[in-house]
Amino acid sequence: MDNSEARKRVRDNLPLLVEKLNAALRGDVLDDIVPILKRIDNSRDMPRWFDLLCNEKRLANKDGKTAGSIIEKLFVCVIEHTLFKNEGIALSINPAKGIDIPELKLGVKSPSTNYCTSEPFFSAYDRVLGNECDVIVLLTDYQESKKREQYILQIINHKYLRGSEIADKNLCAACRELRSRYGDSPEMKRILKFVAYINQSDWEAKTLLKLLTEIDIEDGESFGRLLIQTEQELMKKNKKRTREGKEPIWEDALDSIKIIAGKSPHDYAIVGAMDNWLADRKSIILPPSDSEWIKFLRSPLDGKIGMSFALQWRYNFGMLFRVQDDDESD
């Protein structure tokens, strides 16, 4: 059985696997997974948390990172025992290499109802191109369960995502539109660099991307209408920020947008403004490598999560499990 067949089996049986994982997290039917857990944990003795789970049907350590580790170990045990015990496939956990279950080339993420996890950073272009492996997202009730005296974790929702879906949903949507317009042109490569490094909480950057995505290049007056709409939206946003005691967005940002109105064609002027925005950043900005560019041109650009740019990636799975807030951003 190759990796793709094994992953398909896991995906097809995911509801059953989550049901069995929840049973294990309640301290039920644990005897069958003891040999697997000993091997995975690389220890002759069972981990202390397992003894407590068996004897008192609860967990002790309420640290979120520990909770995630326990979930991953139990889940791998459940997968192996439920689906592969007759196949001779021995699974392991190796998150340090970026793939949690290397034998299946499958990742496991276990966010709580704050919907976020921190992930290793490899390339800014991961934000659009996605992950190298598929990922199972297990939404836990950690935020609620840690407040209870009897600390019992449960999985309350789950999703299976292809590697390309572990990318920013909003940025992928913009790139699909722009790639259909600019193809494999040098301008598209400049746009991709901007998208990879954009700070979506920066009003100017977010507005530049919106203008380029929505402008009708066949209609010479469309930019003017978008500019009026943009100014109205800024005024409305600043009124809201003032009511909330926040600093207003400086009108200098709007002035930099208005400068584009005097240039032609407008869409190329916007791309130039994107270059200028990147040039003002203090961080190192790298163009896409040849392999990243080819991957971009072939990608379905079907991201389904939020990804913030930092020292580590901040994955936000809120879009999978709830409606995204209008102001949700970096």
N, C-alpha and C positions, 0 to 999 in steps of 0.2 A: 504494500500500500504506500503510495507516494504522499508527499506533503499535502497536495491539493485535495486528494481523496480523504485524507484524515481530517483536514479542516472542514470539508463539507459534512463529514459525519458529525463533527462537533457542532457545526452551525445548525444542522437539521435536528439535533437532539438538545439544543440549548435550553428550552423550557424544562426538560427532564433533569438536565444537569444542575440547573439553578435550584430546582426543587430538592434534589439530593444535597446540594451544598447548604441550603438553609437547614435541612435536617441535621447535617453535621455541625453547623454553627449552634444548633440547639442542644448539642451533646448526644444526638441519637445516632444509631447505626455506625459507630466509629470503629468497631472491631475489624471490619474488612480492610480498612485503609491503613492500619498500623504498620504493616511491612513496607508499604509504599512511602509513608511519611518518614519512617526511619531512614530510608535510602535518600529521600529528597533532602531531609534535614542534615544528612551526613553525620549522624550521631548514633551511638549504640543505645543511648537512653532516649526516651521520648521527651520532647520539650516540656517545660514546666506548665505552660499554658494548656497543653493537651491533657495533662492529668487533671487540672482544675475543670476543664470542659467535660471530661468523662465523669468526674465524681460529683461536681456541683452544678453542671449544666450552665456554666457561665464563663466569661472571660474576666481576667483581672486587670491587665494593663489597658488603660483607656487612651493611650497615645495613638494618634491617627496613623502614623507610619507603621507601628506594630500591628494595628488592625488590618492594614492593607497587606502586610506580609503574611499574616495568618490566613486571610481569605485566599491569597494566591496559592499557598501551600495546600490548603484543603481542597481548593478547586482542581488543582492538578491531580491530586489523589482521586477525586471523584471522577474526573475525566478518564484517567487510566483504568480505574476499576470498572467503571460503567461501560466504556466503549472499547477498550483495547486489551483487556485482561487475557483474551484468547488469541490476540494477535502477536504477542511477544514484543510489544512496543513498551519500552520503559521510558517514562517522561522525566524531565528534570526542570529546574528553575534556574535561570541565569540572567537576571535583569541587568547585570553589569555590562553585558555585551549588547544591550539594547533590544534583545528579543527574550521575553519572559519564558516562553516554552520553546526552546530551540528545535526540538525534534518535530514540532508542528509548524515552525516559523510563525508563531502566534503570540501576540501580546495580550496582557490582561491589565485593565485599569479599573480601580475601584473607588471612584469619587463618592463623596457623601452628598447630601442635599445642598451643599454650597457649590456643587457641580464642577469643582476645579481640582486639577492635579498639576504638579510640577514635573517637567520631563527634561531629559538631557537635550542640550542644544547642539545641533550639528551644522545646519546651514539655514540661512534666512529663507531660502527657497523652499524648505520643507513646508512653509506656511501655505504654499499654493500647490506643491507637488505631492504632499502627503508623506506617509510612512512607507518603509520598505516591507512591512508585514501587516497582515490583518490584525485587528484588535477586538477583543471582547470587553465591553464596558459593563461593569456590574455596579449599579447604583445602590449604595448602602444607606441604612438608617442610622449611621454613626452619630450624626449630630443630635439625634433624639435619644438613642440608646445610651449614650455616655452620661446622660443626665439621670438615668434610672439607677436605682440601687442594684437591681439585678441586671448586670451588663450583658445583654444578649444581642449580638449583631445579626441582622438579616439583610438579604438582598431584596429590594423592593421594586426594581425594574432592571432591565438588561437590554443591550443592543449588540449586534454583531456588525462591525464596520470593516469594509475593505480598506487596504492601505491607502488608496487615493482619497478615501473619505475622511482620513485623519488630517484634515486641512481646513483652513478658514472658509466658512460657508459664504460670507459676504464677499471676500476677496476673490474667491473662485468664480462666483457669479459675475463679478465685474470683468474678470479675465476672459471668461467665455464670450462675453459680448465684444470685448475689444479684440480678441484673437480672430473672431469672425470678420472683423473690419480690417485689421492691419496684417493678419497672416504672419509670415515669418520675416517681416520687414525689420530694418534697424530700429524703427520707431517702436515697434512692439517689444523689442529687447530692452529699450530704455524704460518703457512702461512697466515691464515685468520687474525690473530692478527697483523701481519706485514702489510697486505693490509689495514686494518682498520686505522692504524696510519701512513701510508706512507706519506711523503711529496713528491709530484710528481715533484717538482722543484729541489729536491736533486738528483744530477746525479747518485751518488752511489746507492741510494735506487731504483731509477727508473730502473737502469741497472740490479740490482739483480733480480727484478721482470721480466724484459724482458728476461734475461738469463734462468730463471727457466721455463718460459712459452714456450720458443722456443727450449730449449735443447731436443735433441732426446736421451732418456735414453737407447735406444737399440743400439745406435751408439757411441762407445767410443771416436771417434775423433770429434764428433759434437761440443763439448765444445771448443776445440781448434779453430775451424773455427769461432765460435761465438766470441771468445776472440779477434781474429785478427780483425774481423768486428767492435767490440766494440772500440778497440784502434783507428782504422781509423776514426770512427765516432766522438770520443773525439777530435782527432786532427783537424777535420773539424769544429767541434763546437767551439773549442778554437780560431781558426783563425777568425771565424765569430765574436766571442765575442771581440777579439782584435780590429777588424775593427770598431766595434761599441763602443769602449772605455770602455768595461766591463771587470771585472776581469776574467781571465781564470779559468777554473776548475782545481783544484790542482791535479797533477798526483799521489798524495798519494791515491786518491780515486781509480785510476786505479790499483795501487799496491795492494790494498786490494782485488780487484777482481782477480788479477793474482795469489794470494795465493791459491785460490780455485783450480787452475789447478793442484796443487801438491797433492790434496786430492781425495779420492775416497770413494763411488761414488760421482760424481760431483753434482748431484741434491741435495743430502743430505748435501753436503758441502755448497751449496748455502743457504739452509734453515738455517744452522748454522750461516752463515754470516748475514742473516736477523735478527736472534736473537741478534747478536752482534750490529747490527745497532740500534735496539730498545733499547738495554742496554745503548747505548751512549746518548740517549735522556734524557733531564732533566725533561720532563713532566711525569705524572703518566700514566703507560701503564697497562691496565686491560685486562685479558683474556676474551673471550666471555663467557657470562653466559650460563647455560644449555639451557635456552629457546632460546637465540640467536643462539646457535650452532644447535639446532634442526631446527630452522627457516632457517638457512643457508643451511642445507642439503636438505630442501624441496623447497627452493626458486627458481624461474625461473631465477634469476640473470639477469634481463632484463633492468637494469638501462639505462636511456636515457639522463642524464644531467651530468654536471660537479659538483663536490662537493669538496670544499676546507676546510681543517681542521683549525679551529681557535676558539676564544672564542664563536663565533656563527658560524653556518654553512654559507658558502657562496655558494648559489646555482647559477650555471651558466647554463642558458637555451640556450646558443649560439648554442649547438649541435642540438637543435630542429629547429632552424630557419635559420641557416647559416652553412657554412663549418667550421669545427674547425681548428684553426691554428695549425701547427705542434708543435710549442713550447708552446702551451697553457697548463698551469699547475697551481699548487698552487700559 
